[in-house]
Amino acid sequence: MMVQIFKSKIHRVTVTGAELNYIGSITIDADLVEAANMVEGEKVQIVNVNNGERIETYIIKGKRGSGEVTLNGPAARRVQKGDVIIIISYTWMEMDKAKNFKPVIIFPDTETNRLK
């Protein structure tokens, strides 16, 4: 049996931009994407700590070391620059493997969105 489980999380980063006139997605500093064991194009859930909104979108890698976290397209209506968000990814896995799986969680500096 396959189960969907929590795979990785970027815990509490600050939104650096919200670009409404864009196709869609979230642009995230490549350093954060890779440290969280995420990949470009991966579906993620965005949880806005400031207003409780939850949205799903996909990742676009941003400039490495930039600290960028920009919500694009319709998602830009659900966040504001300066909001703190949590970015979560999930995966499907066989039940026996899921029982022992350990997700990757990173805790960037919320002032700079860079790894500590």
Secondary structure, DSSP 8 states (H G I E B T S, - for coil): -EEEEEEEEEEEEE--EEESSSSSEEEEEHHHHHHTT--TT-EEEEEETTT--EEEEEEEEE-TTS--EEEEGGGGGS--TT-EEEEEEEEEEEHHHHTT---EEE---TTT----
